[in-house]
Amino acid sequence: MNAISLPHKVLILVLAILIAGISSLSAHPIAATLAGAGTQSSLFGKKWKLIEINGVAINSTRAFIEFDEATKRTSGDGGCNRFAGSFELNGPGLKFSRTLSTKRACLDQNIQQIENTFLANLERVTGFLVRGDELYLNANGRSLLTFTSDAAGTGEAPPEGHVTGTVTYLQRIALPANAMIKISLRDVSRRGATIAEQTIRAEGRQVPFNFDLQYDPGRIVQSHRYVVQARIESRGRLLFSSTNSYPVITGGHSNTARILVNRLRR
């Protein structure tokens, strides 16, 4: 019998270590994430609030999804419209089908874009992962939609806050039809961190413009100071901007504001 040479023994040992490493990697959480692993029972009885799309945090507070284990139906809210459809589970695999939504137009273009991307991504989902109170819907190992567990499902949208008011200016100047009015709610105590935004297309209309900023009350800290700001743009050029401070929500301030924007000098 021919003895196996020492170099061959070393090679066999290295191959054995590599095979063992690959086997253990399949049970690693990261590998499980890429495969879309998850526990089916953990999907049910919860309202999953949308917090990220394609890895980017969103400002919408209404968007959510729920799963009904008995009927294999899903339902939720995209931000402006309710939707419902069917789903199919196969281990860590998840597929949505026959998803239909109402057709109400969004006044806020940002919310409309979030809703469109949300519903489009649902059609691409192939798997899921539940980790703690977060749900990841993915396709080919890439996270498309991320949710957080809001509470036991009730069929109602999560509670939300509103800051309402108007945007106007004093000059007798007509806005171009393509003008865009952008309003934002900011946390001054956090270096102006954006809490909520709304974009309104003029489409030939003139001031004043009514706005309704929807925000998550859970992001409000009573000791912080919040303000609303506005700007009007046309084809990327800034036409008007607010220069005064319009405090809201905390410190005894209301949730309404009349924002006066000023024309920028050329």
GIRA-V357644 format. One record per residue. N is the residue number from 1. OMEGA is omega in radians with two decimals (999 if undefined). BURIAL is 1 if it has 9 or more other C-alpha atoms within 8 Angstrom, else 0. D_LAST is the distance of its C-alpha to the last C-alpha in whole Angstrom. Layout:
n:N omega:OMEGA burial:BURIAL d_last:D_LAST
n:N omega:OMEGA burial:BURIAL d_last:D_LAST
This chain:
n:1 omega:3.14 burial:0 d_last:93
n:2 omega:3.11 burial:0 d_last:91
n:3 omega:3.09 burial:0 d_last:89
n:4 omega:-3.09 burial:0 d_last:85
n:5 omega:-3.12 burial:0 d_last:84
n:6 omega:3.11 burial:0 d_last:81
n:7 omega:3.13 burial:0 d_last:78
n:8 omega:3.10 burial:0 d_last:79
n:9 omega:3.12 burial:1 d_last:79
n:10 omega:3.14 burial:0 d_last:76
n:11 omega:3.12 burial:0 d_last:74
n:12 omega:3.12 burial:0 d_last:76
n:13 omega:3.13 burial:0 d_last:75
n:14 omega:3.13 burial:0 d_last:71
n:15 omega:3.11 burial:0 d_last:71
n:16 omega:3.13 burial:0 d_last:72
n:17 omega:-3.14 burial:0 d_last:70
n:18 omega:3.14 burial:0 d_last:67
n:19 omega:3.12 burial:0 d_last:68
n:20 omega:3.14 burial:0 d_last:69
n:21 omega:3.13 burial:0 d_last:65
n:22 omega:3.13 burial:0 d_last:64
n:23 omega:-3.14 burial:0 d_last:66
n:24 omega:-3.12 burial:0 d_last:65
n:25 omega:-3.11 burial:0 d_last:61
n:26 omega:3.12 burial:0 d_last:61
n:27 omega:-3.11 burial:0 d_last:62
n:28 omega:-3.10 burial:0 d_last:59
n:29 omega:-3.12 burial:0 d_last:56
n:30 omega:3.11 burial:0 d_last:54
n:31 omega:3.11 burial:1 d_last:56
n:32 omega:3.11 burial:1 d_last:56
n:33 omega:-3.11 burial:1 d_last:53
n:34 omega:3.13 burial:1 d_last:52
n:35 omega:3.13 burial:1 d_last:55
n:36 omega:-3.08 burial:1 d_last:54
n:37 omega:3.09 burial:1 d_last:57
n:38 omega:3.10 burial:1 d_last:57
n:39 omega:-3.04 burial:1 d_last:60
n:40 omega:-3.07 burial:1 d_last:60
n:41 omega:-3.10 burial:0 d_last:61
n:42 omega:3.10 burial:0 d_last:58
n:43 omega:-2.89 burial:1 d_last:56
n:44 omega:3.09 burial:1 d_last:57
n:45 omega:-3.12 burial:1 d_last:57
n:46 omega:2.99 burial:1 d_last:54
n:47 omega:-3.09 burial:1 d_last:50
n:48 omega:-3.10 burial:1 d_last:48
n:49 omega:-3.12 burial:1 d_last:44
n:50 omega:3.14 burial:1 d_last:42
n:51 omega:3.14 burial:1 d_last:40
n:52 omega:3.00 burial:1 d_last:39
n:53 omega:-3.11 burial:1 d_last:38
n:54 omega:3.09 burial:0 d_last:39
n:55 omega:-3.11 burial:1 d_last:39
n:56 omega:3.14 burial:0 d_last:35
n:57 omega:-3.14 burial:0 d_last:35
n:58 omega:-3.12 burial:1 d_last:34
n:59 omega:-3.09 burial:1 d_last:33
n:60 omega:3.12 burial:1 d_last:35
n:61 omega:-3.06 burial:1 d_last:38
n:62 omega:-2.98 burial:1 d_last:40
n:63 omega:3.13 burial:1 d_last:41
n:64 omega:3.10 burial:1 d_last:44
n:65 omega:3.08 burial:1 d_last:48
n:66 omega:3.14 burial:1 d_last:51
n:67 omega:3.09 burial:1 d_last:55
n:68 omega:-3.05 burial:1 d_last:58
n:69 omega:-3.04 burial:0 d_last:61
n:70 omega:-3.05 burial:0 d_last:63
n:71 omega:-3.06 burial:0 d_last:62
n:72 omega:3.10 burial:1 d_last:60
n:73 omega:3.06 burial:1 d_last:56
n:74 omega:3.11 burial:1 d_last:53
n:75 omega:3.14 burial:1 d_last:51
n:76 omega:-3.11 burial:1 d_last:47
n:77 omega:3.14 burial:1 d_last:44
n:78 omega:-3.08 burial:1 d_last:41
n:79 omega:3.05 burial:1 d_last:38
n:80 omega:-3.03 burial:1 d_last:38
n:81 omega:3.02 burial:1 d_last:41
n:82 omega:3.09 burial:1 d_last:45
n:83 omega:3.10 burial:1 d_last:47
n:84 omega:3.14 burial:1 d_last:50
n:85 omega:-3.14 burial:1 d_last:53
n:86 omega:3.04 burial:1 d_last:55
n:87 omega:3.14 burial:1 d_last:56
n:88 omega:3.12 burial:0 d_last:58
n:89 omega:3.06 burial:1 d_last:59
n:90 omega:-3.02 burial:0 d_last:61
n:91 omega:3.08 burial:0 d_last:62
n:92 omega:-3.14 burial:1 d_last:58
n:93 omega:-3.13 burial:1 d_last:57
n:94 omega:3.10 burial:1 d_last:55
n:95 omega:3.08 burial:1 d_last:54
n:96 omega:3.11 burial:1 d_last:52
n:97 omega:3.08 burial:0 d_last:53
n:98 omega:3.12 burial:0 d_last:53
n:99 omega:3.14 burial:1 d_last:50
n:100 omega:3.14 burial:0 d_last:48
n:101 omega:3.01 burial:0 d_last:46
n:102 omega:-3.00 burial:0 d_last:45
n:103 omega:3.12 burial:0 d_last:42
n:104 omega:3.14 burial:0 d_last:40
n:105 omega:3.09 burial:0 d_last:36
n:106 omega:3.04 burial:0 d_last:34
n:107 omega:-3.13 burial:0 d_last:31
n:108 omega:-3.10 burial:1 d_last:29
n:109 omega:3.11 burial:1 d_last:28
n:110 omega:3.12 burial:1 d_last:29
n:111 omega:3.11 burial:1 d_last:32
n:112 omega:3.13 burial:1 d_last:33
n:113 omega:3.10 burial:0 d_last:32
n:114 omega:-3.13 burial:1 d_last:34
n:115 omega:-3.13 burial:1 d_last:37
n:116 omega:-3.12 burial:1 d_last:37
n:117 omega:3.10 burial:1 d_last:37
n:118 omega:-3.09 burial:1 d_last:40
n:119 omega:3.10 burial:1 d_last:42
n:120 omega:3.14 burial:0 d_last:42
n:121 omega:3.10 burial:1 d_last:43
n:122 omega:-3.12 burial:0 d_last:46
n:123 omega:-3.08 burial:1 d_last:47
n:124 omega:-3.05 burial:0 d_last:47
n:125 omega:3.07 burial:1 d_last:49
n:126 omega:-3.11 burial:1 d_last:52
n:127 omega:-3.12 burial:1 d_last:53
n:128 omega:3.05 burial:1 d_last:52
n:129 omega:3.02 burial:1 d_last:53
n:130 omega:3.12 burial:1 d_last:53
n:131 omega:-3.08 burial:0 d_last:53
n:132 omega:3.14 burial:0 d_last:53
n:133 omega:3.12 burial:0 d_last:51
n:134 omega:3.12 burial:1 d_last:49
n:135 omega:3.11 burial:1 d_last:49
n:136 omega:3.02 burial:1 d_last:48
n:137 omega:-3.00 burial:1 d_last:48
n:138 omega:3.04 burial:1 d_last:48
n:139 omega:3.14 burial:1 d_last:49
n:140 omega:3.08 burial:1 d_last:50
n:141 omega:-3.13 burial:1 d_last:50
n:142 omega:-3.11 burial:0 d_last:46
n:143 omega:3.11 burial:1 d_last:45
n:144 omega:-3.07 burial:1 d_last:43
n:145 omega:3.12 burial:1 d_last:43
n:146 omega:-3.11 burial:1 d_last:44
n:147 omega:2.98 burial:1 d_last:45
n:148 omega:-3.10 burial:1 d_last:46
n:149 omega:-3.09 burial:1 d_last:49
n:150 omega:-3.12 burial:1 d_last:48
n:151 omega:3.04 burial:0 d_last:52
n:152 omega:-3.06 burial:0 d_last:55
n:153 omega:3.10 burial:1 d_last:54
n:154 omega:-3.10 burial:0 d_last:54
n:155 omega:3.13 burial:0 d_last:52
n:156 omega:3.10 burial:0 d_last:49
n:157 omega:3.13 burial:1 d_last:45
n:158 omega:3.10 burial:0 d_last:45
n:159 omega:-3.13 burial:0 d_last:43
n:160 omega:3.08 burial:1 d_last:40
n:161 omega:3.14 burial:0 d_last:37
n:162 omega:2.89 burial:1 d_last:35
n:163 omega:-3.07 burial:1 d_last:32
n:164 omega:3.10 burial:1 d_last:31
n:165 omega:-3.13 burial:1 d_last:28
n:166 omega:3.02 burial:1 d_last:25
n:167 omega:-3.12 burial:1 d_last:21
n:168 omega:3.02 burial:1 d_last:20
n:169 omega:-3.03 burial:1 d_last:17
n:170 omega:-3.09 burial:0 d_last:18
n:171 omega:3.09 burial:0 d_last:15
n:172 omega:-3.10 burial:0 d_last:17
n:173 omega:3.11 burial:0 d_last:15
n:174 omega:3.09 burial:0 d_last:17
n:175 omega:3.02 burial:1 d_last:16
n:176 omega:-3.06 burial:0 d_last:17
n:177 omega:-3.10 burial:0 d_last:20
n:178 omega:-3.12 burial:1 d_last:19
n:179 omega:3.11 burial:1 d_last:17
n:180 omega:3.13 burial:1 d_last:19
n:181 omega:-3.07 burial:1 d_last:19
n:182 omega:-3.14 burial:1 d_last:20
n:183 omega:-3.13 burial:1 d_last:22
n:184 omega:3.03 burial:1 d_last:24
n:185 omega:-3.03 burial:1 d_last:27
n:186 omega:3.09 burial:1 d_last:27
n:187 omega:-3.09 burial:1 d_last:30
n:188 omega:-3.11 burial:1 d_last:29
n:189 omega:3.11 burial:0 d_last:32
n:190 omega:3.09 burial:0 d_last:32
n:191 omega:3.05 burial:0 d_last:28
n:192 omega:3.13 burial:0 d_last:26
n:193 omega:-3.10 burial:0 d_last:29
n:194 omega:3.11 burial:1 d_last:28
n:195 omega:3.14 burial:1 d_last:31
n:196 omega:3.12 burial:1 d_last:29
n:197 omega:3.04 burial:1 d_last:27
n:198 omega:3.08 burial:1 d_last:26
n:199 omega:3.13 burial:1 d_last:24
n:200 omega:3.08 burial:1 d_last:24
n:201 omega:-3.09 burial:1 d_last:23
n:202 omega:3.13 burial:1 d_last:22
n:203 omega:3.09 burial:0 d_last:24
n:204 omega:3.12 burial:0 d_last:23
n:205 omega:-3.12 burial:0 d_last:23
n:206 omega:-3.13 burial:0 d_last:21
n:207 omega:0.04 burial:0 d_last:21
n:208 omega:3.07 burial:0 d_last:23
n:209 omega:3.07 burial:0 d_last:24
n:210 omega:3.09 burial:0 d_last:27
n:211 omega:3.10 burial:1 d_last:27
n:212 omega:3.13 burial:1 d_last:30
n:213 omega:3.10 burial:1 d_last:30
n:214 omega:-3.11 burial:1 d_last:33
n:215 omega:3.13 burial:1 d_last:34
n:216 omega:-3.14 burial:1 d_last:38
n:217 omega:3.13 burial:0 d_last:39
n:218 omega:3.13 burial:0 d_last:41
n:219 omega:-3.09 burial:0 d_last:38
n:220 omega:3.07 burial:0 d_last:37
n:221 omega:-3.01 burial:0 d_last:39
n:222 omega:3.13 burial:0 d_last:40
n:223 omega:-3.13 burial:0 d_last:39
n:224 omega:-3.14 burial:1 d_last:35
n:225 omega:-3.08 burial:1 d_last:32
n:226 omega:3.12 burial:1 d_last:30
n:227 omega:3.01 burial:1 d_last:27
n:228 omega:3.13 burial:1 d_last:25
n:229 omega:3.13 burial:1 d_last:21
n:230 omega:3.08 burial:1 d_last:19
n:231 omega:3.10 burial:1 d_last:16
n:232 omega:-3.10 burial:1 d_last:15
n:233 omega:3.03 burial:1 d_last:14
n:234 omega:-3.12 burial:1 d_last:14
n:235 omega:3.10 burial:0 d_last:16
n:236 omega:3.13 burial:0 d_last:15
n:237 omega:-3.12 burial:0 d_last:11
n:238 omega:-3.13 burial:1 d_last:10
n:239 omega:-3.10 burial:1 d_last:9
n:240 omega:3.09 burial:1 d_last:11
n:241 omega:3.09 burial:1 d_last:13
n:242 omega:3.14 burial:1 d_last:16
n:243 omega:3.11 burial:0 d_last:16
n:244 omega:3.11 burial:0 d_last:20
n:245 omega:3.13 burial:0 d_last:23
n:246 omega:-3.09 burial:1 d_last:25
n:247 omega:-3.14 burial:1 d_last:29
n:248 omega:2.94 burial:1 d_last:31
n:249 omega:-3.04 burial:1 d_last:35
n:250 omega:3.10 burial:1 d_last:36
n:251 omega:3.14 burial:0 d_last:37
n:252 omega:-3.13 burial:0 d_last:38
n:253 omega:-3.12 burial:0 d_last:35
n:254 omega:3.11 burial:0 d_last:35
n:255 omega:3.09 burial:1 d_last:34
n:256 omega:-3.14 burial:0 d_last:31
n:257 omega:2.98 burial:1 d_last:28
n:258 omega:-3.03 burial:0 d_last:25
n:259 omega:3.09 burial:1 d_last:22
n:260 omega:3.13 burial:1 d_last:19
n:261 omega:-3.11 burial:1 d_last:16
n:262 omega:3.13 burial:1 d_last:13
n:263 omega:3.12 burial:1 d_last:9
n:264 omega:3.10 burial:0 d_last:6
n:265 omega:3.13 burial:0 d_last:4
n:266 omega:999 burial:0 d_last:0
